Amino acid sequence: MNIDSSLPLVAAGLVGGYATARYSGIRPLGGAVLAAAGAGAGRSWLRRGPAVTGALSATYLGAFGISHPLAKKIGAWPSVLVMTGATVGVTAATLALVDKK
């Protein structure tokens, strides 16, 4: 199985963005990590077309947004890890379906 280069970027952006913001105390710096990793992943998705890029970008940003209210229920790190796992899974499944065509 060939692992798409965007999968580690998705994970690094969500986990690394949160860790950077939390441990540096500088939220915009965490946002910069999230944005940089998302931009890198997005470049990989572009070759599959704008619809795939848009859908996966919305999934990535949606995970970031959903992790905030979820953190109030299960804790910050568990929320980040759950949303990261879900996002990597959705991304991998989407790319497998698109690449299969």
C-alpha positions in Angstrom: 0.0 0.0 0.0 1.3 3.4 -1.0 0.9 6.0 1.8 0.0 9.4 0.4 2.3 12.2 1.4 -0.6 14.3 2.7 -1.5 11.8 5.5 1.5 12.7 7.8 0.9 16.4 7.0 -2.7 16.1 8.2 -1.6 14.5 11.4 1.3 16.9 11.9 -0.9 19.9 11.3 -3.6 18.9 13.8 -1.4 17.4 16.5 1.6 19.7 15.9 -0.6 22.8 15.7 -2.3 22.1 19.0 1.0 21.1 20.7 2.7 24.3 19.5 -0.1 26.5 20.7 -0.4 24.8 24.1 3.3 24.5 25.0 4.5 27.8 23.5 1.5 29.7 24.8 1.3 31.5 21.4 -2.0 30.4 19.7 -1.2 32.1 16.4 2.0 30.1 16.2 -0.1 26.9 16.5 -2.3 28.3 13.8 0.7 28.8 11.6 1.7 25.2 12.0 -1.9 24.1 11.2 -1.9 26.3 8.1 1.5 25.3 6.8 0.8 21.6 7.1 -2.7 22.1 5.6 -1.1 24.0 2.7 1.3 21.2 2.1 -1.4 18.6 2.2 -3.5 20.7 -0.1 -0.8 20.8 -2.7 -0.9 17.0 -2.8 -4.7 17.0 -3.1 -4.7 19.5 -6.0 -3.6 16.9 -8.5 -6.9 15.1 -7.8 -9.0 18.1 -8.7 -10.7 21.0 -7.0 -13.6 19.0 -5.6 -11.3 16.6 -3.8 -9.1 19.5 -2.6 -12.2 21.4 -1.3 -13.7 18.4 0.4 -10.5 17.4 2.1 -9.7 21.0 3.1 -13.1 21.3 4.7 -12.6 18.0 6.5 -9.2 19.2 7.8 -10.6 22.6 9.0 -13.7 21.0 10.3 -11.7 18.7 12.5 -9.9 21.7 13.9 -13.3 23.4 14.6 -15.0 20.3 16.1 -12.1 19.5 18.3 -12.8 22.6 20.4 -16.3 21.8 21.7 -15.3 18.1 21.9 -12.4 19.1 24.2 -14.9 20.4 26.7 -16.5 16.9 26.9 -13.5 14.6 26.7 -10.4 16.8 27.3 -8.0 18.6 25.0 -5.5 15.9 24.0 -8.2 13.2 23.6 -10.2 15.5 21.4 -7.2 16.3 19.2 -6.2 12.7 18.9 -9.8 11.5 18.1 -10.2 14.2 15.4 -6.8 13.6 14.0 -7.5 9.9 13.7 -10.8 10.5 12.1 -9.4 13.1 9.6 -6.5 10.9 8.6 -8.9 8.0 8.1 -11.4 10.1 6.0 -8.5 11.5 4.0 -7.0 8.0 3.3 -10.3 6.6 2.3 -11.1 9.5 0.0 -7.8 9.3 -1.7 -8.0 5.6 -2.1 -11.4 5.9 -3.8 -10.3 8.8 -6.0 -7.0 7.1 -7.0 -8.8 3.9 -7.8 -10.8 5.4 -10.7 
